[in-house]
Amino acid sequence: MNLKRCDNGHFFDGEKFQSCPHCAAIGGDTNATMPYTDMGNAYGGMEMTEPVTMPMPQQAQPQMTAPTPQMAPQQMPSSGGMGAMSLQDAVNQAITVPTEMQDEEKTISIYQAKAGIDPVAGWLVCIEGQDFGGSFTIKSGRNFIGRAGGMDIVLRGDNSISREKHAVILYEPKRREFIAQAGESRELFYVNDEVVLNPVKMKRGDIFTIGNTRLMFFPCCGEDFCWEDFKKEEER
C-alpha cells in the first residue's frame, strides 16, 4: 500500500487512487478517479488493467413538492381586541367605501326627489349666434352656463364664452324668482345690455347676452304657475 496525504490532510492509498477520494466526495468532484478493481466490480466483474476516470454516482436529491395554496384565514392587525379576521371579513373591509365617499350621486331638486323628473322652470331661446333658434332649459336651483359638456346650459358654438361657469341663472322656487349672476369667469355678460356685476332679477322677454350669443328669457314658473302648487295638491 502506498499511503499518501493530500493537501487537506486526508490519507489515502496511492496504489488505488490517483487523487484523494475524500476531497472528491466533499468538494463535489463529479469525475473522481476510481481504482480498476472497483471498476471491475461495478461493471459485472469485467477485468480492468488501468484506473479509469468515470463520473461519480450522484446522490439522489429529495424532490420538493410545491405546496398547494391554501385559502387560510388572514390574521389582521388587532385593533381594540378584535383578534383574527376571516378572509371574507378582510375582503369586505377592503372594499368598504368610506362614509364620506358613499354619497357620490348628483344632487337633485325637491321636485325630482319624488317624481324622478327635474321639472322645467323656464327657457333661454337663442335669437343671435351659432345656436340661433335653439332653446335651453332652466331648472330649479343654479344653472351654470358655459361651453363645457358638464354645464347645465351648454353653448358649444361660441368660443368667446368661457368653458365653465361663465354665468349663472338661478330659479328660487319659494319666491318664484329668476336671478342672473356672475359665474367664476373673468369674462362679462349682460342683461338688456347692462353688465351684470351683482345679482339681477329677470323677467319675461329679457335679453341675456354672453359672448357673441344673445338669448331671450321665457319663464315657465312664476306668480301664476309653480310646480310646488301641484305637489301640495297631490299630498292632500
C-alpha positions in Angstrom: 0.0 0.0 0.0 1.3 3.4 -1.0 0.0 5.8 1.7 -0.4 9.3 0.6 -1.6 12.5 2.2 -3.5 15.2 0.3 -3.2 19.0 0.8 -6.3 18.9 3.0 -4.7 16.3 5.4 -6.7 13.2 4.1 -4.8 9.9 3.9 -5.5 7.5 1.0 -3.9 4.5 -0.8 -1.9 5.9 -3.8 -2.0 2.4 -5.4 -5.8 2.6 -5.7 -6.4 6.3 -6.2 -4.7 8.9 -8.2 -6.2 11.7 -6.2 -7.8 12.0 -2.8 -11.2 10.3 -2.8 -12.2 12.2 0.3 -11.7 15.6 -1.3 -13.6 14.4 -4.4 -16.6 13.4 -2.3 -16.6 16.6 -0.2 -15.7 19.0 -2.9 -18.3 17.6 -5.3 -15.8 16.4 -8.0 -18.1 14.5 -10.3 -15.2 12.9 -12.2 -13.2 11.3 -9.5 -10.7 8.5 -10.5 -11.7 5.0 -9.2 -9.3 2.0 -8.9 -9.6 -0.6 -11.6 -10.6 -3.2 -9.1 -13.7 -1.2 -8.1 -14.5 -0.5 -11.7 -14.4 -4.2 -12.4 -16.8 -4.9 -9.7 -19.0 -2.0 -10.8 -19.2 -3.4 -14.4 -20.0 -7.1 -13.6 -16.6 -8.3 -12.9 -15.1 -7.0 -16.2 -11.3 -7.1 -15.8 -9.6 -3.6 -15.9 -5.9 -3.1 -16.3 -5.7 0.7 -15.6 -7.5 3.1 -13.5 -10.3 4.8 -15.4 -11.9 8.2 -14.7 -15.7 7.9 -14.6 -18.5 10.1 -13.2 -19.2 9.6 -9.6 -22.7 8.5 -8.8 -24.8 11.4 -7.8 -26.7 11.3 -4.6 -30.4 11.4 -5.2 -31.9 14.8 -4.2 -35.2 14.8 -2.5 -37.9 16.2 -4.7 -39.5 19.3 -3.5 -43.2 19.5 -4.0 -44.8 22.9 -4.2 -47.3 23.4 -1.5 -50.9 23.8 -2.6 -52.1 27.3 -2.0 -54.5 27.3 0.9 -57.2 29.9 1.4 -56.5 30.3 5.1 -58.0 33.0 7.3 -55.8 36.1 7.4 -54.5 37.5 10.6 -55.3 41.1 10.5 -53.7 43.7 12.8 -55.5 43.7 16.1 -57.5 46.8 16.9 -59.3 47.0 20.1 -59.0 43.3 20.7 -60.7 42.1 17.5 -58.2 39.3 17.0 -58.2 37.1 13.9 -60.4 38.1 10.9 -61.6 35.7 8.3 -60.7 36.2 4.7 -64.2 37.2 3.7 -64.3 39.8 6.5 -60.9 41.1 5.3 -62.3 41.4 1.7 -65.4 43.1 2.9 -63.4 45.5 4.9 -61.0 46.2 2.0 -63.9 47.1 -0.4 -65.9 49.1 2.1 -66.4 52.6 0.8 -65.6 55.3 3.3 -68.7 57.1 4.6 -67.6 60.4 3.1 -67.3 58.8 -0.3 -70.5 56.9 -0.4 -72.8 59.8 -1.4 -71.4 60.5 -4.9 -74.8 60.8 -6.7 -75.8 64.1 -8.3 -77.9 66.4 -6.0 -81.5 66.5 -7.2 -84.1 69.2 -6.8 -87.0 69.0 -4.3 -89.3 68.1 -7.2 -87.1 65.4 -8.8 -86.7 63.6 -5.5 -90.3 62.3 -5.7 -91.1 62.1 -9.3 -87.7 61.2 -10.7 -88.0 64.2 -13.1 -86.5 67.6 -12.7 -89.3 69.9 -14.0 -88.6 72.8 -16.3 -88.6 76.2 -14.7 -88.0 78.3 -17.8 -86.1 78.6 -21.1 -83.5 80.6 -22.9 -84.1 80.8 -26.6 -81.1 81.8 -28.9 -82.0 84.8 -31.1 -78.5 85.6 -32.3 -75.4 83.4 -32.6 -74.3 79.9 -33.6 -77.2 78.3 -31.8 -79.8 80.5 -33.4 -83.4 79.1 -32.9 -82.3 76.6 -30.2 -83.7 76.5 -26.7 -82.0 75.8 -23.4 -83.9 74.5 -20.3 -83.6 76.3 -17.0 -84.2 74.0 -14.0 -84.7 74.8 -10.3 -81.6 76.0 -8.4 -78.4 77.2 -10.0 -77.9 76.7 -13.8 -74.3 77.2 -14.8 -73.6 78.4 -18.4 -70.5 77.6 -20.4 -69.1 75.7 -23.4 -68.1 72.5 -21.4 -70.3 69.5 -21.6 -70.7 69.4 -17.8 -72.5 72.7 -17.7 -76.3 72.9 -17.2 -76.7 75.2 -20.2 -74.1 74.3 -22.9 -73.3 76.8 -25.6 -70.7 74.9 -27.7 -70.6 77.0 -30.8 -69.3 80.3 -29.3 -65.6 80.3 -28.4 -66.0 83.7 -26.8 -67.8 82.0 -24.0 -65.8 80.5 -21.1 -65.7 76.8 -20.9 -67.1 76.6 -17.3 -69.3 78.8 -15.2 -69.2 81.9 -17.3 -72.6 82.9 -15.9 -75.4 81.6 -13.7 -79.2 81.7 -13.9 -80.9 80.8 -10.7 -84.5 79.9 -10.1 -85.6 80.2 -6.5 -88.9 78.2 -6.1 -90.1 79.7 -2.7 -90.1 83.3 -4.0 -90.6 82.2 -7.6 -87.8 84.4 -8.8 -85.2 84.1 -11.6 -81.9 85.8 -10.9 -78.9 86.2 -13.2 -75.5 86.5 -11.5 -71.8 86.3 -12.4 -70.1 83.0 -12.5 -66.4 82.2 -11.9 -65.1 83.5 -15.2 -63.4 86.9 -15.6 -65.4 87.4 -18.8 -68.5 89.6 -18.5 -72.1 89.1 -19.6 -75.2 91.4 -19.9 -78.9 91.5 -19.3 -80.7 94.0 -21.5 -77.2 95.4 -22.5 -76.4 96.2 -18.8 -73.3 94.4 -17.4 -74.1 92.0 -14.6 -71.8 92.6 -11.6 -74.4 92.0 -8.9 -77.4 89.6 -8.9 -80.2 90.8 -11.3 -83.8 89.7 -11.3 -85.0 88.6 -14.7 -88.5 88.9 -16.2 -90.1 87.6 -19.4 -88.5 88.9 -22.6 -85.2 89.9 -21.1 -82.2 89.6 -23.4 -79.3 87.7 -22.0 -76.0 88.4 -23.8 -73.0 86.2 -23.3 -70.0 86.3 -25.7 -71.4 86.6 -29.2 -74.6 84.9 -28.3 -77.9 86.6 -27.4 -80.7 84.7 -25.7 -84.3 85.6 -24.8 -85.7 84.6 -21.5 -89.1 82.8 -21.1 -90.2 81.8 -17.6 -92.4 78.7 -17.0 -92.8 79.2 -13.3 -93.9 82.4 -11.8 -96.8 84.1 -10.0 -99.4 82.2 -12.0 -97.8 78.8 -12.0 -95.4 76.8 -9.9 -94.7 73.1 -9.6 -94.9 73.4 -5.9 -98.6 74.1 -6.2 -99.2 70.7 -7.9 -97.0 69.0 -5.3 -99.2 70.4 -2.4 -102.4 69.3 -4.2 -101.1 65.8 -4.6 -100.2 65.5 -1.0 -103.7 66.4 0.2 
